[in-house]
């Protein structure tokens, strides 16, 4: 049976002009290392759920991405993190929203799924649950990096709400922030040797967002979804992805319209664009087909099948 895994580190107006060669290599190496770790979970007999959990945990540990360490700031100068996991075998799901103390929100989301009767816990209650589960707690400054703080100051000056990656690029290039072209989330989808699918998604939210705002990431069916047909993780304009129920839409097209994975994903991206949404998604179906569509200029992404060398890409153009 084929095993397959894909990860993303967010999408947006990501161009070679905005990324220095050194910074680009950092992103590529991080994606290479993390997809390889997830691939090894699968090839050593691990489950899809284990693979996506580990991949997203590693993405949360990498300050290059907007999840866990390196999460963006709210308008109040605080951090609020969201995450979701879903097991396609039985459609069990767990999620947390607005957590402020747990080191790895994806582990808290999995604990909600496995150790509680609930699907979604939010705010102080979610933090308390994570502590009760023995998950590592951190102070708020653990999530902070100088780059994210600088993004907040620039966003405050321009009175913008910023969805991450283009905000970081703007600081390097000197270009003004364009709030329509910045999306920061991480995610993973996987198919294991038993034929089971799983998905996980995690985010620090949007720079300068209103305290208490929740996007699509922790909502099963929106930013994260898995069943016996497909696993999906999204990154983009969260409010539009919620309205479109983006993750579930891909599954519905496969199950009810008989579409291929590629066709379903492209149809969804067209729908999202018509609704004013930008970003992308990663998806794997039960046959091991992988789709990595996006309608922004770039998306940090990587994928691997069985023991084949992983594929890593950032840009839209053929040079990847």
Secondary structure as GFF3:
##gff-version 3
##sequence-region A 1 320
A	DSSP	beta_strand	4	12	.	.	.	ID=ss1
A	DSSP	alpha_helix	21	43	.	.	.	ID=ss2
A	DSSP	alpha_helix	48	61	.	.	.	ID=ss3
A	DSSP	beta_strand	81	87	.	.	.	ID=ss4
A	DSSP	beta_strand	92	99	.	.	.	ID=ss5
A	DSSP	alpha_helix	105	115	.	.	.	ID=ss6
A	DSSP	beta_strand	120	122	.	.	.	ID=ss7
A	DSSP	alpha_helix	123	132	.	.	.	ID=ss8
A	DSSP	three_ten_helix	140	142	.	.	.	ID=ss9
A	DSSP	alpha_helix	146	158	.	.	.	ID=ss10
A	DSSP	alpha_helix	165	173	.	.	.	ID=ss11
A	DSSP	beta_strand	182	183	.	.	.	ID=ss12
A	DSSP	beta_strand	186	191	.	.	.	ID=ss13
A	DSSP	beta_strand	197	203	.	.	.	ID=ss14
A	DSSP	beta_strand	224	226	.	.	.	ID=ss15
A	DSSP	beta_strand	230	236	.	.	.	ID=ss16
A	DSSP	alpha_helix	238	244	.	.	.	ID=ss17
A	DSSP	alpha_helix	246	256	.	.	.	ID=ss18
A	DSSP	alpha_helix	261	274	.	.	.	ID=ss19
A	DSSP	beta_strand	279	285	.	.	.	ID=ss20
A	DSSP	beta_strand	290	291	.	.	.	ID=ss21
A	DSSP	beta_strand	298	305	.	.	.	ID=ss22
A	DSSP	beta_strand	311	315	.	.	.	ID=ss23
###
